[in-house]
Amino acid sequence: MDIRRNLPLLMIICFLSQMGGFMILPLFPLFIEEFGLSGWMMGVIFALFYVGKVIGGVPAAALYRKIGGKRALIAMLLLLAVCMGGFAVSSAALVFGLLRLLQGLASTGLTVVVRSIIGDEGNVDNRGLYNGYISSSEGGGMVLGPVISGWLSLHWPLSVPFLLVTVCCLMAVVAAMGMKTAAKPNPVSENVADGHASNESPTDAKPTQTPADYTVSPGNTTPSPITPKPSTGLTRRQQLIGYGTVHFLEMSAYAVFLTYFALYAAHIMHWDPFAISLAFTVVGISTLAAAPVAGYLSDRMGDRLLLCMFGMLMIGIEVVVFLSTSSYVLVYVGMLIGGVGGACYMDSFFAHIGDHIPDEGRSSVIGKIVSVAEIGSIVSPLVAALLVERGSLYTVFVFNLLLIAAAIAVQAVMRSRYRSKRV
């Protein structure tokens, strides 16, 4: 099956789901506050979302292998629709907490399923570009979502945006139903003795068989009945630890930024709420525009980890800029740079996994990596909170820069192992 037939539908799904998530992001605290819940209970409800994201990766990967990509997408989107509709009609703290947990699980599940589809159905020549299209569609949702919800909140009750997000999720379900499949997925069966793997693609179609490393001879596009295992100098366990560590550090840095940038901008740079919101919009626009280009560059360079490292460096530059100045123009330029860096990292990271993890274990590895990384989204803001208590908001972003530097260092070590094996 040609992934290009389903790529527009995957982009629509990611756009609608991301737009829905960012529609409720600025309104959810206000919505919960309407019911008179205590600050502690609100904190628990918010935290359950990240708990769901942590535990959601591995089950989503198993579901993907069991029923295929199309059905797994539909299941996750229906679960999101139930959660959003539930928020709009519920008022009990226990129900809010359960729905928030399920929302986190479905959110991670969508990431795992979509990136696994790209990894399985793409190849070394196009995985970066296709991941770029997905990141771009998510960036578009990130830009449009807050604008729509902000306008709705001025004219309608806060429950209305949640109902609209429910509709968006159901529209995404319709898009998923339109995906073309060729055959019913078969269980994975692998003959360890002769190195053969016999399985249908988890997206219900036979994938394009491609070598898992970049040492492939140029122009050789003939499918091979035996896909050689990547010669990387790293065992599967080392790969999992390395990828998981890198993504854990990246997501930790991202969580610190999301949690504390608004406070830093308000208290240190003395920005108003509109200027702060515009900064996030700039990041979304930058990601929307840059992601396909970054993905294409990743495919043409043939060195995805180098582009990952460069992307993390650009995110570090973004942080250094707003630590150094409060100028609107300079900070927004820094946000543009950071948005491009995020696109470079995300596109190349998941494409690299697709290149170097064999088909039969790819979705499982992606699920584990995404789940482990979400632990960073819980732990890093807590560490940052302690730093605020003992230091200042400035210290928080020094910690953020250290996380970024550590992620670059781990990628540099992994890249050296890959390159040394190719020589």
C-alpha positions in Angstrom: 0.0 0.0 0.0 1.2 3.5 -0.9 1.3 5.6 2.3 0.6 8.7 0.2 -3.0 7.6 -0.3 -3.6 7.8 3.5 -1.3 10.6 4.4 -3.9 13.4 3.8 -6.3 11.6 6.1 -3.7 11.2 8.8 -2.9 14.9 8.5 -6.6 15.8 9.0 -6.8 13.5 12.0 -3.8 15.0 13.6 -4.9 18.5 12.8 -8.4 18.0 14.3 -7.1 16.2 17.4 -4.4 18.8 18.1 -6.7 21.7 17.5 -9.2 20.1 20.0 -6.4 19.7 22.6 -5.3 23.3 22.3 -8.9 24.6 22.3 -9.4 23.3 25.8 -5.9 23.8 27.1 -6.4 27.5 28.2 -10.0 27.0 29.2 -9.8 23.8 31.2 -8.6 25.4 34.5 -11.4 28.0 34.3 -14.0 25.3 33.5 -13.0 23.2 36.4 -12.9 26.2 38.7 -16.6 26.9 37.9 -17.6 23.8 40.0 -15.9 25.1 43.1 -13.2 22.4 43.4 -10.3 22.9 45.7 -6.9 23.8 44.4 -5.6 20.3 45.5 -8.4 18.5 43.6 -7.7 20.6 40.5 -4.1 19.7 40.7 -4.9 16.0 41.0 -7.3 16.2 38.0 -4.6 17.9 35.9 -1.9 15.4 37.0 -4.1 12.4 36.0 -3.8 13.5 32.3 -0.1 12.9 32.5 -0.5 9.6 34.3 -2.7 8.5 31.4 0.0 9.6 28.9 2.6 7.5 30.8 0.5 4.3 30.9 -1.0 4.7 27.4 2.0 4.0 25.1 2.4 0.3 25.6 -1.3 -0.7 25.4 -1.7 1.5 22.3 1.3 -0.3 20.6 -0.3 -3.7 21.5 -3.7 -2.6 20.1 -2.0 -1.4 17.0 -0.4 -4.8 16.4 -3.6 -6.6 17.3 -6.2 -4.8 15.2 -4.3 -2.6 12.8 -3.6 1.1 12.4 -7.0 2.1 11.0 -9.0 0.5 13.8 -6.6 1.6 16.5 -7.0 5.2 15.3 -10.8 5.0 15.4 -10.7 3.5 18.9 -8.4 6.3 20.2 -10.5 9.1 18.5 -13.8 7.7 19.9 -12.2 7.6 23.3 -11.2 11.2 23.0 -14.7 12.1 21.8 -16.2 10.4 24.9 -13.8 12.3 27.2 -14.6 15.7 25.7 -18.3 15.1 25.7 -18.1 13.9 29.2 -16.3 17.0 30.4 -19.2 19.1 28.9 -22.0 17.3 30.7 -20.3 16.2 34.0 -19.8 18.1 37.3 -18.4 15.5 39.7 -14.7 15.6 40.5 -14.4 11.8 40.3 -15.8 11.8 36.8 -13.5 14.6 35.8 -10.5 12.7 37.1 -11.4 9.5 35.2 -12.0 11.3 32.0 -8.8 13.2 32.3 -6.9 9.9 32.8 -8.6 8.4 29.7 -7.8 11.6 27.7 -4.1 11.2 28.5 -4.2 7.6 27.5 -5.9 8.4 24.2 -3.6 11.3 23.5 -0.5 9.1 23.8 -2.2 6.4 21.9 -2.8 8.6 18.9 0.9 9.6 18.9 2.0 6.0 19.0 -0.4 4.8 16.3 0.3 7.6 13.8 4.1 7.6 14.2 4.0 3.7 13.9 2.0 3.9 10.7 4.6 6.3 9.2 7.4 4.1 10.4 5.9 0.9 9.0 4.6 2.2 5.7 7.4 4.7 4.9 11.0 4.0 4.0 14.4 5.7 4.5 13.7 8.1 1.6 10.4 9.5 2.9 9.9 8.9 6.6 11.3 12.3 7.5 9.1 14.1 5.0 5.9 12.3 6.1 6.7 12.8 9.8 7.1 16.5 8.8 3.7 16.6 7.3 2.2 15.2 10.5 4.1 17.7 12.7 3.0 20.5 10.4 -0.7 19.5 10.7 -0.3 19.4 14.5 1.3 22.8 14.4 -1.7 24.1 12.5 -4.1 22.8 15.1 -1.9 24.4 17.8 -2.3 27.8 16.1 -6.0 27.6 15.4 -7.3 25.9 18.6 -6.7 28.7 21.1 -8.1 31.3 18.7 -11.4 29.4 18.3 -11.8 28.6 22.0 -10.9 32.2 23.0 -13.6 33.6 20.7 -16.2 31.1 21.8 -15.5 31.8 25.5 -16.4 35.4 24.9 -19.9 34.6 23.6 -20.8 31.2 24.9 -20.6 29.1 28.1 -17.3 27.3 28.7 -18.9 24.0 28.0 -19.4 24.9 24.4 -15.8 24.6 23.3 -15.7 21.1 24.8 -18.8 20.1 22.8 -17.1 21.5 19.6 -14.0 19.5 20.4 -16.2 16.4 20.6 -17.5 17.2 17.1 -13.9 17.6 15.9 -13.0 14.1 17.3 -16.0 12.6 15.5 -15.0 14.3 12.3 -11.5 12.7 12.7 -13.2 9.3 13.2 -14.9 9.8 9.8 -11.5 10.7 8.3 -10.0 7.5 9.8 -12.8 5.4 8.4 -11.8 6.7 4.9 -8.3 5.2 5.1 -7.6 2.6 2.5 -6.5 -0.9 3.6 -5.5 -3.9 1.5 -5.6 -6.9 3.8 -6.5 -8.0 7.3 -3.4 -7.9 9.6 -1.9 -11.2 10.6 -0.2 -11.9 13.9 3.5 -11.5 13.8 5.5 -14.7 13.4 9.3 -14.6 13.4 11.7 -17.4 12.6 14.7 -16.6 14.7 16.8 -19.3 13.2 16.8 -18.1 9.6 16.1 -14.4 10.2 12.7 -14.3 8.3 9.7 -12.4 9.6 6.3 -13.1 8.3 3.7 -10.5 9.1 1.2 -8.1 7.6 1.7 -4.4 8.2 -0.2 -3.1 11.3 -2.0 -0.7 8.9 -3.6 -3.7 7.3 -1.4 -3.7 4.3 2.0 -5.1 3.3 4.7 -2.5 3.9 7.5 -1.5 1.7 10.5 -3.6 2.8 13.5 -1.4 3.2 16.9 -1.8 4.8 17.0 -0.4 8.3 20.3 1.5 7.9 21.7 4.1 5.6 24.4 1.8 4.2 22.0 0.8 1.4 23.2 1.1 -2.2 21.8 4.2 -3.9 18.9 3.5 -6.3 18.3 0.0 -4.9 14.5 0.1 -4.4 13.7 -3.6 -5.0 11.9 -5.1 -2.1 13.7 -7.9 -0.4 12.0 -10.9 1.2 14.4 -10.7 4.1 14.9 -7.4 5.8 18.4 -7.4 7.4 18.6 -6.3 10.9 20.4 -2.9 11.3 24.1 -3.1 11.9 24.3 -0.2 14.4 26.8 -1.3 17.1 23.9 -1.1 19.5 21.7 -3.9 20.8 18.0 -3.5 20.8 18.1 -2.9 24.6 20.7 -0.2 24.1 18.7 1.4 21.4 15.6 1.5 23.6 17.5 3.0 26.5 19.2 5.6 24.3 16.0 6.7 22.4 14.0 6.6 25.6 16.6 8.8 27.4 16.7 11.3 24.6 13.0 11.7 24.4 12.6 11.7 28.2 15.0 14.7 28.3 13.3 16.5 25.4 9.8 16.1 26.8 11.1 17.2 30.3 12.5 20.4 28.8 9.2 21.0 26.8 7.1 20.5 30.0 9.2 23.0 31.9 8.8 25.5 29.1 5.0 25.0 28.9 4.6 25.2 32.6 6.9 28.2 33.5 7.3 30.4 30.4 4.1 32.3 31.1 5.1 32.9 34.7 8.6 34.0 33.6 7.2 36.3 30.9 4.7 37.9 33.3 6.9 38.3 36.4 10.4 38.8 34.9 9.7 40.3 31.4 6.4 42.1 32.6 4.5 40.9 29.5 0.7 41.1 29.3 -1.4 37.9 28.7 -1.9 38.7 25.0 1.8 39.0 24.4 2.4 35.7 26.2 -0.3 33.9 24.1 1.1 35.4 20.9 4.5 33.8 21.8 2.9 30.3 21.8 1.1 31.2 18.5 4.5 32.1 16.9 5.9 28.7 17.9 2.9 27.0 16.3 3.2 29.0 13.1 6.9 28.2 12.9 6.3 24.5 13.4 3.5 24.5 10.8 5.7 26.1 8.2 9.0 24.4 9.0 8.0 20.8 9.6 7.7 19.5 6.0 11.0 21.3 5.1 12.8 19.8 8.1 11.4 16.3 7.2 12.5 16.6 3.6 16.0 17.7 4.7 16.2 14.8 7.1 15.5 12.4 4.3 18.1 14.0 2.0 20.9 14.4 4.6 20.8 10.7 5.6 22.0 11.7 9.1 18.9 12.1 11.2 20.5 12.2 14.6 22.6 15.2 13.5 19.4 17.0 12.6 17.9 16.0 15.9 20.9 17.5 17.7 20.7 20.7 15.6 17.0 20.9 16.4 17.7 20.7 20.2 20.4 23.3 19.8 17.8 25.7 18.2 15.4 25.1 21.1 18.3 26.0 23.5 18.8 29.2 21.5 15.2 30.0 22.0 15.6 29.7 25.8 18.8 31.8 25.8 17.1 34.6 23.9 14.3 35.1 26.3 16.6 34.8 29.3 18.8 37.6 27.7 16.2 40.1 26.7 12.5 41.1 27.1 12.3 42.7 23.7 9.1 41.5 22.0 10.7 41.3 18.6 13.8 39.4 19.7 11.8 36.9 21.8 9.4 36.2 19.0 12.4 35.6 16.7 13.7 33.2 19.3 10.3 31.5 19.4 10.4 31.1 15.6 13.9 29.5 15.9 12.6 27.2 18.7 9.6 26.2 16.6 11.9 25.2 13.7 14.1 23.3 16.2 11.2 21.4 17.5 10.2 20.4 14.0 13.7 19.2 13.2 13.8 17.1 16.3 10.4 15.5 16.1 10.5 14.7 12.3 14.0 13.2 12.5 13.6 11.4 15.8 10.6 9.2 14.8 12.0 8.7 11.3 15.3 7.5 12.7 13.5 4.9 14.9 11.6 3.8 11.8 14.9 3.3 9.9 16.7 1.4 12.6 14.0 -0.7 14.4 12.8 -3.8 12.4 9.1 -3.9 11.5 8.1 -6.6 14.0 9.2 -4.5 17.0 8.8 -0.9 15.8 5.4 -0.1 17.3 6.3 -1.6 20.6 9.5 0.4 20.8 7.7 3.6 19.9 5.0 2.9 22.6 7.6 2.3 25.3 9.6 5.4 24.3 6.5 7.7 24.3 5.4 6.3 27.7 8.8 6.7 29.4 9.2 10.2 28.0 5.9 11.3 29.5 7.3 10.5 32.9 9.5 13.5 32.3 6.4 15.7 31.8 5.5 14.8 35.4 8.9 14.9 37.1 10.5 17.9 35.5 7.9 20.5 36.5 8.1 19.2 40.1 11.9 19.6 40.1 11.4 23.1 38.6 8.9 23.9 41.4 11.6 23.1 43.9 14.1 25.3 42.1 11.6 28.2 42.2 11.2 27.7 45.9 15.0 27.7 46.5 16.1 29.9 43.7 14.1 31.9 41.0 12.3 31.5 37.7 15.7 32.2 36.1 17.1 29.1 37.7 14.2 27.0 36.2 15.4 27.8 32.7 19.0 27.1 33.5 17.7 23.7 34.5 15.9 23.6 31.1 19.1 24.3 29.3 20.9 21.5 31.1 18.1 19.1 30.0 18.6 20.2 26.4 22.4 19.8 26.7 22.1 16.3 28.2 19.7 15.3 25.3 22.3 16.5 22.7 25.1 14.7 24.5 23.2 11.4 24.5 22.4 11.7 20.8 26.0 12.5 20.1 27.1 9.3 21.8 24.5 7.2 19.8 25.4 8.9 16.6 29.1 8.0 17.1 28.1 4.4 17.5 26.1 4.4 14.4 28.8 6.1 12.3 31.6 3.9 13.6 29.7 0.8 12.6 29.2 2.1 9.1 32.9 2.8 8.5 
